[in-house]
Amino acid sequence: MRVRACLGLALCPGLIAADANPPRPTAAPTYPPVKRHEIEVTAVTDCHLHGSDLYCMAGDHEYHIQTTPTQTTDYPAQFTGCHSHGSDLYCLGPDGEDLEAINETHRKGEEHGEDSGDGHAHEHGHEEEEEEESSGDNQHCHFHAGVEHCVGGGESEGSEGGSSSSRCEARPRDYNVNLRIGLLFVILATSALGVFGPILLHRWMPSKLNLLFVILKQFGTGIIISTAFVHLYTHAALMFGNECIGVLEYEGVTSAIVMAGLFLSFIVEYAGHRAVRCKIRSEAALTSKERAQVILSSEVVSILVMEAGILFHSLLIGLTLVIAGDSFFLTLFVVIIFHQMFEGIALGTRIATIGTSENVFTVLSAAEPTAPPTRNPDRPDDKTTHQGEETSTTSSITTFPSGLSMKKKLILASLFAFITPIGMAIGIGVLHQFNGNSKSTLIAIGTLDALSAGILIWVGVVEMWAGDWMTGVHGNKPDLADADWITVTLGGLGLVSGLVIMSLLGKWA
C-alpha cells in the first residue's frame, strides 16, 4: 500500500500537467507534388505552335513536345501512344519515334509555388493588364497594324502564348478616342509642314537654295530606301509569318510580292518612256515647248509611282497608330510624327524640283541640234544674218516656261498630307471591331506593305539613288556625277543620314 501511495503521489504532478496541456491534433501528412509521369496520359491533343515550339493539351495540362516543326512540314493535331520512361513522359511521333512531352503546366506551378490545376490559365492568360506588366518587366512589345508583338523574356517575335484560337481573336481594349481625334490634326499639320515646306522654299528662293536642295534630295533618298526595306519589307514579313495565317506552303511569299511591286513599277515607267520617245519621233513638228511638256510628263509619271507607294504605306501608318493600345500609343505617335515629317520632306523635295529648267534645256539641246546658219550668197562677209538666227535659236530654247504649276504641285503634296489622317479616321471608325490578328486582315496588310516596298525600292534605288549619282533620269543630268567634292560630301552625308534615321525609327514603328 505504501508503495502504491508513493507511486500515486509521484504521478500526480504529471497527470495535472497533462490535464492542463491536452494533446494537440496531429498535423495532416504532406505529400510531394504529383510528378508528371504519375499523371496517367495516353494521348495529347489540340497541338499548336508557340513561335517555333510545339505544345499539346491533355485535359487542363499543357505539354511541350520536344520537336521543332518547320514551315515546310505539317505538325500533327495530336500524339498518341504516350507512356512513361522512368520519371519522363514520351509520346509516339509520326515516324514511330519517342518524343518527350514535358508538362509545362506542372513545371510552371512548381516554379511559382502554385497548384498546377489552373496553371494553364496562369501561364497563358490574355488579360491586357497581365500583358502590359510582362511587357514592362521582361519584354519589348510593339504594334504592327494592330498586331501586338513582344520580344524578350524568352519569347521570340510573334510568340504570345495561349491557345491558337484565343491568340487570333480580337482583344477588347479601352481606347482614349478623344486623344486620338485630337492628335489626328497634329499628324495632319506635321505631314503638311514636311511636304509643303520644300515646295514653298523652292518657289520663293529657287537660286539661293541649290546646295540645300541637293542635301534634302539625298536625305529623302535615304528615307525612301530605308522605309522600303526596314519598315515595309519587315512589316510584310511579320504579317505573313504570323501564326494566325497558318503554315505557308511557300516560304517566299513576301519576297515574291515585293518583286511584283518592282515589276509593276518598271512596267509603268517603261511604258511612259516609250510613249514619250514615240511621240517625239513621230511628230517632228513639235515645238520646243511641246517637247519639254512631253518630257515633263514622263517625270511626273515617276513621281506618281513613288507617291503611290508612299500613300499605301501612309494609309496603313494612320490605321496602325489609332488601333495601337493606349500603353504604346503615345510612343508610337511620337515616332510617326518624325516619320511623317521626314517622308514628307523626301516627297516634297522631289515634287518641288520637277522639270527644273536646266535639265529640260539639256534635253532639248541634245534632242534638237541647231541647224547651221545660212549666209547670204550675195554678201559673203555679212554676219548679221548668222548672228540673228543664232540668237533666235537660243531664245527658242531658253524662254519657254518649264515644270509643273504651283497649283499642281500643291495638289500632289496634298495627297500625302491628308492620307495619314484619313487612315486614322478609318481606324477610329472601326476601333472596337478591328481584329489585327484576323487571317484576312493579315494577308491584306502584308500584301499592301510588300507591294509598297517593291515600288519604293524601284523608285529609291533606280530613279533617285542611281539617277542622281550616276545615270540621270528622264533626260536630266545626274546632279552629283560631276559635282565638286563639297557638294558630293554633303550629298553623301544627307543620304546616309536618311538611311540611319529612318532605320532607327524602325525600332519603334
TISEMI-443371 format. One record per residue: y, x, z of N, C-alpha, C, O in turn. Coordinates in steps of 0.02 Angstrom, whole numbers, plus 50000, padded with zeros to 5 digits. Example, Ala and Ser with C-alpha at 12.3 -4.5 7.8 and 13.67 -1.06 7.14 Angstrom:
REM residues 2
497165066050390497755061550390498355066050390498345071250423;498885064250354499475068450357500025064550394500575067050402;
END
This chain:
REM residues 509
499405004150000500005000050000500625004250000501105002949963;500615009450042501195013750044501325017049976501885017749953;500755018949944500845022149878501145017249829501605019049791;500895011049829501175006149782501905004649797502315003649751;502075004349861502765003049879503215008549855503765007349831;502975014649862503395020449841503475020349765504015021649739;502935018749730502995018449656503475012949634503855013649586;503435007349672503895001949655504615003949666505045002349626;504745007349723505425009549736505665014549685506255014749666;505195018749662505395023849613505535020849545505955023449508;505215015249526505305012249459505885007249458506105005249404;506125005149517506665000149518507285002249480507534998249440;507555008449489508165010349451508055009949376508505008049338;507445011949355507325011749283507305004649255507555003249201;507005000149296506984993249273507674990149271507844986449225;508074991849323508764989249324509154991649264509514987849232;509064998249248509425001049190509194997849126509584996649080;508534996349122508274993249061508564986249052508704984148996;508654982649109508954975949103509674976249082509914971949045;510034981449105510744982149087510834984149015511354982448986;510374987748985510424990148915509814987848876509354991648866;509814981748855509234979148818509124983148754509604985848727;508534983548730508394987448669508734984548608508754978548599;509014989048564509354986948503508844985448448508304988548445;509024980748404508554979248349508494985148303508974988748290;507904986148278507764991848235508104990748167508044985448138;508464995848142508814995348077508304994648021507754997348024;508504990847969508064989947912507964996547876508445000347868;507364997847855507245004347822507615004647755507684999647720;507855010647737508195011747673507695014347623507235018047639;507805012347561507365014347508507765017947455508345016247442;507475022747424507835026247371507955021547312507565016847302;508485022747274508625018347217508045018447168507665023247162;507995012847133507445012147085507525017147030508055017646999;507005020947018507045025846965506965022346898506665017046893;507235025546847507235022146783506535021046756506425016246720;506045025546773505375024646747505005019146784504475016846760;505275016946845504945011746882505155004746858504854999746880;505655004346814505834997946785505374996646726505345000646679;505004991346728504504990146677504844987946613505084982346607;504864992446565505174991246500504664992746446504384998246444;504544988046403504084989046347504434989346280504154991746231;505064986846278505444986946216506184986646232506384983946283;506584989446188507324988946194507584985946130507324987346076;508084981646135508344977846077509104978446074509404982146113;509404974746027510134974446018510424981546012510904983246046;510124985645970510344992545962511024992845926511124989045879;511464997145948512134997645921512395004745931512105008645969;512925006345896513215013045898513825013245943514235008645942;513885018645983514505020546017514705027145986514475032446007;515145026845935515295032945899514685034945858514475031045815;514405040845871513805043045836513185042545879512655044845859;513235039545939512675038845984512375031845979512745026945969;511715031445985511355025045979511165022446048510865026046088;511345016146063511195012946126510825006346112510955002946062;510355004746157509984998446152509964995146220510104998346271;509794988646221509804984846282509094982646301508674981246258;508974982346367508374979346396508604975346456508704978046510;508684968746447508974964646500509704966346509510094966246461;509904967946572510594969846586510694977346584511234979746599;510184981046566510224988346567510294991046496509994988646449;510714996146491510834999246426510505006146426510555009946474;510175007646371509805013946364510095018046307510225015446252;510185024346320510425029146269509815032246235509445036046266;509715030546172509145033146134509325040046108509835040946075;508905044846122509055051846105508895053246032508415056746016;509305050345988509275051645917509975050545890510365046845919;510145053745835510815053345807510765050645736510625054545690;510885044145725510875041445657511485043745618511995045245647;511425043945553511985045845510512155039845466511815034845465;512725040645429512945035145387512475033945328512495028745296;512045038945313511595038145257510915035245277510505033845234;510795034345342510165031445365510305025445409510785025545448;509895020245402509975014345443509615015345509509065018145511;509915013045564509585013345628509245006645642509505001445623;508655006845675508295000545687508654996145738509034998645779;508524989745733508834984945780508484985045848508774982745897;507864987745852507504987945915506984993545912506794995845859;506754995545971506225000445978505684997346023505834994346075;505064997946002504504995246041504045000846064504165006746050;503524998946099503035003846123503325008446176503135014346180;503785005946218504095010146270503585011546325503205007146345;503585017646350503105019746401503405025446440503905028446420;503105026946497503365032146543502975038546535502355038546527;503335044046536503055050746542503335053746606503885056446607;502965053146660503235055446724503815051046745503725045046754;504395053946754504985050146776505425048046718505965045346729;505215049246656505615047746598505305042046558504695041046558;505735038346522505525032846481505585034946408506095037746387;505075033446369505075035146298504885028846259504495024646282;505175028346198505005022846153504815025846086504995031546070;504435022046047504195024445983504725023645930505015018245921;504865029145893505355029045840505055026345776504465024745773;505475025745722505225022945658504645027045630504215024245596;504625033545642504095037845616503525038845666503085043045655;503525035145721503005035745770503125041245822502705042345865;503715044645817503855049845866504115046745931504395041245931;504035050445987504285048146051505025049946056505225055646048;505435044846071506165045846081506325044046153506165038546176;506645048646188506815047346258507365042046262507835042146223;507295037546310507785032246322508045032946393507685031846442;508685034846398508995036046463509355029846485509765027046448;509205027546546509525021546574510225023246595510345025646650;510715021946549511415023646563511705019146617512115021446657;511495012946619511745008346670511565010846740511995010946784;510935012846750510715015246815511055021946831511245023146889;511125026246780511435032746793512165032046813512395035446859;512525027546780513225026546798513275023546868513725025246906;512805018846885512825015946952512715021147005513025020747058;512265025946993512145031247042512755035747049512925037847104;513095037246992513675041546994514235038347034514595041847070;514315031747028514865028347062514655025347129515055022247163;514005026247148513775023647212513755016147213513845013147266;513625012947154513635005747150512955003147129512545006947103;512834996747140512224993547118512214993447042512714992047010;511634994947014511584995346941511504988546909511474988046848;511484983446948511384976846918511944974746874511814971546823;512574976546891513124974746848513444980846819514034980846800;513054986146814513334992446788513564991946717514054995146698;513224987946676513434987446606514134984546600514544986846560;514264979446641514934976546639515444981446665516014981646641;515244985446715515704990346743515864995846692516434998046686;515344997846656515435003446611515825001546548516235005446524;515694995546522515974993846458516424987646462516464984046413;516744986446517517214980846522517794981846475518014987546464;518044976446446518564977046396519214973946418519644972246377;519304973046484519944970546507520484975646489520364981646494;521054973246470521594977746447521814982446503521984988146489;521804979946566522024984346620521574990346627521814995946637;520914989346622520444994946629520544999746572520495005846582;520674997346512520765001746454521385006046464521375012046451;521925003046487522535006746494522475011946549522755017446544;522105010246604522025015146657521625021146633521805026846645;521065019746597520655025346573521025029446522520955035546520;521425026046480521795029846430522325034146462522485039546437;522605031746517523115035746550522825041646587523145046846593;522195040946613521905046346653521555051546610521685057546617;521115049346565520685054046530520745053846454520505058346421;521065048746426521055047846355521755047146327522235045246361;521805048946262522415047546224522275041846177521865042546132;522605036146187522485030246147523075028946102523655029646123;522945027046040523465025445993523215020045946522615018545944;523675017045910523515011345869523595013045795524075016345776;523125010845754523175011245682523075004145656522515001545655;523625001045633523584994245605523234989345652522824985345630;523394989745716523114985045765522454987145794522204983745838;522164992645771521534995045798521685000645847522005005545829;521454999845909521585004845960521055010245958520455008745961;521275016445952520815022145951520975026546011521555028146023;520455028546047520535032746106520145039146096519565039046075;520455044746111520145051346105520215054846172520745054646202;519685058146194519695061646258519235058346308518975052946294;519125061546365518695058846416517975058146393517615053646415;517765062646347517085062346322516975057446266516415056746243;517505054046243517435049246189517675052246125518145056146125;517375050446070517595052546004518015047045973518025041345998;518365048745919518795043845886518395037845865517885038545831;518625031945884518285025845866517765023745916517465018445908;517635027745969517135025846019517475022346076517835025546114;517365015846081517735012046131517265008646180517495005046225;516635009646174516165006646221516064999246210516414996146170;515584996446246515454989446241514984987846183514824992146143;514774981646180514334979546126514724979246061515334978746061;514354979546005514684979745940515084973345928515634973645901;514814967545947515164961345935515794960745976516304958345951;515784962946039516384962446081516924967246057517514965546062;516744973146031517234977846008517594975345946518174977145935;517274971145906517564968945843517924962245849518184959745799;517954959445908518304953145918519044954645932519234960045954;519464949545919520174950145935520274950746010519944947246048;520734955046030520864956046101521504952446122522034953846094;521464947846168522074944446190522524949246228522304952746273;523154949346211523644953646244524274949546257524404944546224;524664951846305525324948846318525844953246283525914959146299;526204950346234526694953946195527404951946215527534946046229;527844956846217528554955446228528864953946160529104958446126;528854947646141529074945646074529824946746065530044949046012;530224945246116530954946046110531134953346097531584954746058;530784958046130530914965046118530754966946046531134970746015;530214964346020530034965945951530534963045901530684966345851;530784957145914531284954145869531924958345870532224959545818;532134960445929532744964445934532674971145899533134973345865;532104974445908532024981045878531904980645803531954985745768;531734974845777531694973945704532354975845671532354979045618;532904973945701533564975445672533734982845680534104985645640;533474985945731533574993245739533214996945683533495001645655;532604994845668532234997945614532594996845547532635001345506;532874990845537533244989345476533844994045469533964996845415;534224994945523534814999345520534615006545508534945010045469;534075008845539533865015745531533615017045460533795022145430;533225012445433532985013245364533565013245315533575017245267;534045008845325534625008445281535035014845284535275017345233;535125017545344535515023745352535175029445315535515033445281;534505029945321534155035445288534175035045213534265040145180;534095029045184534045028545112534725027845078534815030345022;535215024545110535875023745080536305029945088536745031245047;536195033745142536625039545156536665044445098537225046045076;536105047045072536155051845016536485048844954536835052344918;536365042444941536665039344882537415039144887537775040744839;537665037144945538395036644954538715043644955539255044544928;538385048444986538655055244987538695058044916539195061244898;538185056944877538185059444808538715055944766538995058844720;538865049644783539375045944746540075048444762540495048844718;540205050044826540875051944846541015059344836541585061144820;540525063544846540635070744841540095074044799539715078044825;540055072444735539495075044694539515082544684538985085644680;540095085544679540145092644663540125097144724540005103144718;540245094344783540285098444844539625098744882539565102444931;539135094944860538515094544899537905096744859537345094644874;538005100844808537435102744766536895106344806536315104544802;537095111344846536605115044886536285110644938535685111144950;536685106144970536405101645020535875097044989535365095645019;536005094744927535525090344896534895093944874534355090944873;534955100244857534355104244843533915104544905533305103644901;534225105844963533845106245026533545099445043532965099045063;533945094045036533705087445053533125085245007532645082145029;533185087044943532645085244897531985088744916531455085644914;532025095044935531415098644955531155096145023530545095845033;531615094445068531405091345131531035084845117530525083445148;531305080845071530985074645052530305075745020529845071745030;530245081044980529595082544951529075083845005528515081345001;529255087845055528795089045111528625082745148528045081845168;529115078345157528985071945191528475067745152528005065045182;528565067245087528125063045046527415065845046526935062045054;527335072445038526665075445036526315074745103525725073045106;526675075945158526375075245224526195068045239525675066645269;526625063345218526465056345227525815054445191525405050745218;525735057045131525135055545092524505057945125524015054345131;524515064245148523895067245175523785065645249523255063245268;524295066845290524205066345363524205059145386523815057245430;524625054945357524675048045380524205043445340523745040445369;524305042945275523945037945236523205039645227522775035545240;523075045745204522375047745193521975047345259521415044745260;522275050045313521935049945378521825042845403521275041245427;522325038645397522255031745421521735027945381521335024045409;521725029045315521225025645274520515027845294520065023645297;520435034245307519775036645329519575033445395518985031945406;520055032545441519905029245505519705021945495519255019545528;520045018545449519875011645436519155011045410518765006945435;518985015045360518315014545330517775017545375517185016145366;517965021645423517485024345470517385020145532516975021745574;517765014545537517705010245595517015006845596516785004445545;516705006745655516025004045661516004996545648515464993845636;516574993045651516574985945638516454984345564516254978845547;516574989245520516404988345449515654988945439515364985745396;515344993145481514634994445473514525001245440514995004945429;513905002645424513735009045394513855008645319513555004445285;514285013145294514425013345222513865016945185513665022445205;513615013845133513095017145094513385022945054513015027645037;514035022645038514365027945000514895031045045515375027645063;514805037345063515255040445112515935042245084516415043245122;515995042745018516625044944988517085039344968517475040144920;517055033545002517465027844983518205029544986518575028044939;518425032645041519135034145049519385038644993519895037344962;519025044144981519235048844929519225045644860519645047144818;518735041244847518695037944782519305033444770519575033344715;519525029844822520115025544814520745029744806521195027844769;520785035444841521355039944832521385042444760521925042644730;520815044244733520795046444662521005040744616521335041944565;520825034644633521045028844593521805028344594522115026844542;522115029444652522845029444656523155034844613523665033744580;522845040844614523085046344571523035044344497523495045544459;522475041444479522365039744409522845034344386523125034744330;522955029244427523435024044409524135026844400524485024944353;524335031344444524995034444437525045038344372525545038044337;524515042044356524515045944294524565041344234524945042744188;524185035844233524185031244176524885028344165525125028144109;525205026144220525865023144214526375028144187526755026544142;526375034144214526855039144192526705041644121527165042844082;526075042444105525905044744038526115039543986526375041343933;525995033144001526215027843955526965027943946527225027043891;527325029144001528055029543996528285035343953528745034543912;527975041143961528145046943920528005045743846528405047343802;527425042743831527255041343762527755036443731527955037343673;527955031343768528425026443741529105029743726529415028243675;529325034143771529965037543760529935041843698530385041543656;529415045943692529355050443635529295046543569529585048443518;528915041143571528815037043511529475034043488529625033943429;529865031643535530495028443517530995033443490531365031943443;531005039443518531465044543494531275046743423531715047743381;530625047443410530405049743343530495044343291530675045843233;530375038043309530385032643259531075030143243531185027243190;531555031343287532225028843275532705034643273533045036243321;532725037843215533155043643207533895041743210534325045943221;534035035243200534725033043201535005032143271535585030043278;534605033443322534855032643390535435037443403535425043243383;535935034843437536485039243457536285043343518535765042143549;536695048143535536555052343592536525048243656536105049443699;536965043443662536965039243722536325035243727536045034543781;536085032543670535475028543671534875032943688534425030743724;534865039043662534315043543680534325045143754533795045543786;534905046143781534955047543852534685041743894534365042843945;534825035643871534575029843908533815029343905533495027243953;533525031243848532795031143842532485036143890531995034643925;532765042143892532505047243938532605045144010532175046444052;533175042044024533305039644092532785034444113532575034344171;532575030144066532075025144082531425028344105531095025844151;531235033944074530635037444094530695040044165530215039844204;531285042544183531385044944251531375039344301531135040144357;531645033544283531645027744327530925025444341530765023444396;530505025744289529795023944299529485028344352529105025844395;529635034844351529355039444401529585037544471529195037744518;530225035844478530485033844544530155027444567529995026744626;530045022744521529725016444540529005017544563528775014144609;528645022144531527975023644552527975026344624527575024244665;528435031044638528485033744706528665028344755528385027944810;529145024044736529365018844783528805013844796528765011044851;528385012544747527825007844758527365010344812527165006544857;527195016844810526775019644862527105019344930526775017944980;527765020744932528125020544996528165013445023528115012345083;528265008544979528345001645002527694998945032527704995645084;527115000344999526474998345028526415001245099526224997745146;526565007645104526495011045169526965008145221526775006945278;527595007045201528095004645249527944997545272528084995845330;527664993445228527474986645249526944986945304526984983345354;526454991345296525934992045346526204995245410525974993645465;526704999645403527015002645462527334997345505527254997345566;527694992645474528004987245512527494982845547527584980945605;526954981245512526414977245542526094980945600525964977945653;525954987345590525644991345643526064991645705525814991045761;526714992445696527164993045754527154986745796527104987145857;527204980945764527274974745802526634973045841526684970745898;526054974145811525434971945844525154977245892524634976045922;525494982945900525284987745950525394984946020525874981246031;524964986646067525034984346135525664986846168525924992146149;525914983146217526544985046250526504991946282527014995346288;525914994146303525855000646335526015006346287526195011746309;525955005046221526075010346172526645008546125526845012646083;526925002546131527405000046082528035004446078528245006346024;528335005946136528965009646135528865016746109529295019346073;528295019946126528165026646100528105026346024528395030545989;527725021545999527645020945926528305019145893528435021445837;528715015145925529375013345897529815019445887530125020245834;529845023845936530255029845930530005034245873530405036945835;529355034945866529065038945812529235035945744529415039545698;529185029345738529315026045674530055026245657530235026345598;530485026445707531205027245693531315033745654531655033645603;531035039245677531105045645642530735045345574530985047945524;530165042345574529775041745512530175038245458530215040645401;530475032545474530865028845426531495032545404531685032345346;531805036045450532405039945434532235045345383532575046045332;531715049245396531535054745352531285052245285531455055045233;530875047045285530625044445222531185041345181531185041745120;531665038245215532255035545180532665041045148532895040245091;532745046645182533105052345153532735054945091533055056545041;532075055345095531685057745038531785053244977531895055744922;531745046644987531825042044931532555041744908532695041744848;533015041344956533725040744938533985046744899534395045844854;533755052744915533965058644879533745058344806534115060144761;533125056144795532875055644727533245050244688533395051144629;533385044544719533755039244685534455041644668534705040244614;534775045144715535465047444704535525052044644536045052044611;535015056044630535055061044577534705058944513534575063144470;534555052544505534255050144442534745051344385535325049444389;534495054444331534905055244270535525059344280536045057644252;535495064644318536075068944326536295071744259535875072944216;536935072644250537215074144185536935080544154536755080544095;536905086044193536725092344164536005092244137535865095544087;535565088444169534885088144144534845084144079534485086144033;535225078644074535225074744013535525078843956535295078543899;536055082643971536365086843920535865091843892535835093043832;535455094743937534965099643916534465096543868534285099543817;534235090543884533755087143841534055085643773533735086743722;534675083243773534985081343710535115087443666535015087243605;535335092843697535475098743657534835101643628534845104643574;534265100743664533625103143637533345098343586533035100543537;533445091843596533155086943551533575086043488533305084243435;534235087243492534675086143435535055092443419535635093143438;534745097143384535105103143365535695101443320535635097243276;536235104643333536845103243295536775105743224536555111343213;536955101643177536925103743106537435109243094537975109143124;537285114043050537755119543038538395116843007538375112142967;538965119643024539605117242999539665118342924539395123242897;540005113842891540135114442819540825117242807541295116142846;540895120842753541545123742736541805120442671541415118042629;542435120242665542745117742604542685122942549542955128442555;542315121342495542225126442443542875128642411542925134242384;543365124242413544005126142382544405130742427544865134142404;544235130842493544605135142540544105138942582543965136942639;543815144342555543295148142591543515150942657543105151842702;544155152442664544385155442726544645150342776544915152042828;544545143942759544805138642803544305137542860543735135642846;544505138442923544075137542981544245131143019543935129643070;544735127342995544945121343031544385116143032544255113043083;544065115242973543535110242970542955112043016542685107643050;542765118343018542215120643060542365119543134541935117143172;542965121243153543135120443224543185113043243542975111143298;543445109143200543505102043216542835098643222542725094543267;542365100443176541705097443179541315099743240540945095843269;541405106043259541065108543318541305105043381540915103343425;541965103943383542245100443440541985093343443541825090643496;541935090143384541695083343382540975082843405540795078243442;540545087743384539845087643404539765088543478539365085143510;540145093143507540115094443578540325088343618540015086643668;540855085243596541095079443634540585073843631540545069943678;540205073243575539715067943571539155068843622538825064043641;539055075143644538525076343693538785075643764538405073743809;539405077043775539635077643844540055071843869540205071543928;540235067143826540695062043851540355055643872540675051543906;539735054443852539435047943870539205047943943539005053143970;539235042143975539015041744045538255042144050537895040244004;538015044744106537295045344117537125042844186537555042044229;536475041644197536245039544263536285032144272536565028544232;535985029844328536005022744345536675020944375537025025044403;536845014644367537445012144400537345012044475536775011744499;537885012144512537835011844585537485005444608537115005544657;537594999944572537284993644591536524994144587536174991844633;536264997144533535534997744526535245002544577534695001444603;535605007844592535365012444644535315009044712534835010044748;535815005044728535805001544793535244996344796534964995044849;535094993244738534544988444738533884991944752533474989544791;533774997744719533165001544732533115003644805532585003344836;533685005844833533685007944903533565002044950533255002845003;533814996144932533744990244975533014988244983532814985745036;532614989344932531904987644937531584991444995531194988545033;531744997845001531475001745057531774999645123531414999145173;532424998245125532744996545188532464990245219532414989745280;532264985445177532034978945203531284978445212531044973845247;530894982845181530174981645179529854982445248529404978445265;530054987345288529754988045354529944982345401529504979745435;530574980045403530724974045442530334967945418530144963645458;530194967445352529794961845328529084962345356528784957345376;528814968445356528154969445387528144967545460527664964645485;528684969245496528734967445567528764959845575528454957045620;529144956445531529204949145536528524945945524528344941145558;528134948545476527464945845464527034946945526526654942545546;527084952845556526694954345616526874949745674526424947545710;527514948245683527714943645736527434936645723527234933145770;527404934645660527154928045644526414927145658526184921645675;526024932645653525294932145664525084936045726524514938145732;525554936945771525444941445828524824939745869524444944145888;524724933445882524184931345925523554929345887523044927645917;523564929645820522974928145781522694934345746522114934345725;523084939645741522874945545704522324949245740522364950445800;521804951045703521254954945730521174961245688520904961045633;521424966745715521384973045678520694975745671520574980145630;520204973045709519514975345704519094970945658518494972145651;519404966045626519034961845579518834966045518519214970245495;518234964845493517984968845436518434968045375518594973045342;518644961945359519064960945301519744964245310520024966945262;520014964145371520664967345384520604974845376521044978045346;520074977745403519984984945398519914987145326520194992245306;519544983445286519444985245216520104984645177520274988945137;520484979245190521114978245155521614983745171521924986645127;521694985145236522184990345256521954997245233522365001145210;521314998645239521065005145216521175006045142521355011545120;521065000845102521165001345030521895002545012522035006844971;522354998845044523064999845030523295006745052523685009945016;523065009045109523255015745132523005021045083523375025745066;522385020445060522105025445015522445025344947522585030644919;522595019344920522955018944857523645021944863523865025644819;523995020444918524665023244929524635030844935525075034344909;524115033344967524035040644973523965043744904524275048844890;523545040744860523475043444793524125043444754524275048244719;524495038044759525135037544723525625042944748525935046444707;525675043744813526155048544840525925055744829526345060244823;525265056944827525035063644811525245065544740525475071144728;525155060944693525355062344624526105063744621526325068744593;526505059144648527225059844645527455066044681527875069844656;527195067144742527425072844782527235079544753527655084144752;526615080244730526385086844706526605088144634526855093444618;526505083144590526635084244518527375083344502527695087844475;527655077444519528335075944500528855079944540529345082444512;528745080444605529265083344648529165090744659529605094744645;528585092644685528475099644703528455104044641528865108544633;527975102844596527915106844536528525105844490528765110644459;528765099644486529335098244442529965101944461530325104444418;530105102344526530715105644549530665113244548531165116644539;530065115844557529995123144565529765126744502529925132544492;529395123244457529105126944401529175123444334529455126344287;528935117344328528835114344261529425110144238529565109944178;529785106844284530275101944263529935095544242529355095544221;530285090044247530005083444228530535079444192531135080244204;530315075044146530755070544110531305074344073531865071944067;531135080244048531635084144013532125087744057532565091244032;532065087044122532515090344169532305097544180531705099044182;532775101944186532615108744204532385108944277532645105244318;531895113244294531705114044364532285116944404532565122144386;532455113644459533045115644498532995122744524533495126344528;532385124944543532315131244579531955136644539531835142044566;531795135344476531435140344437531855146644426531595152244430;532505145844413532945151544401533515151844451534025155044438;533445148544508533975148444558534035155244594533565159244593;534605156444625534695162644663534275162344726534025157044745;534195168144758533735168644814533965164744875533555162444915;534605163944883534845159944940534625152644931534375149544978;534725150044871534525143144858533765142244864533525137344893;533395147144837532665146744842532425146944914531985143244934;532735151344955532545151845025532695145445063532275142945101;533295142745053533475136645088533045130745065532845126545105;532895130444999532465125244974531755125745003531455120745019;531505131945008530845132945037530825130945110530335127945133;531355132545148531385130545218531405122845224531095120045269;531775119645179531785112345180531105109345166530905104445198;530745112245118530075109745101529595110445160529245105645178;529585116345191529135117445248529335113145307528895110545343;529985112145317530215107945373529965100745364529745097645413;529995098145303529745091445291528995090845304528765085945333;528625095945282527895095845293527735095945367527305092145390;528075100345404527915101245475528125095145516527735092745558;528725092745505528995087245547528585080945538528395077745587;528445079045476528055072945465527335073745488527025068945511;527055079745482526385080945508526375080445584525885077845612;526895082745617526935082145690526975074845711526665072945761;527355070845674527405063745692526725060245684526615055045715;526275063145644525615060145636525205060345700524685056945704;525415064045750525065064145815525125057445850524685055545888;525675053945838525795047545874525775041545828525685035945852;525845042445763525865036645718525385037645659525345033245616;
END
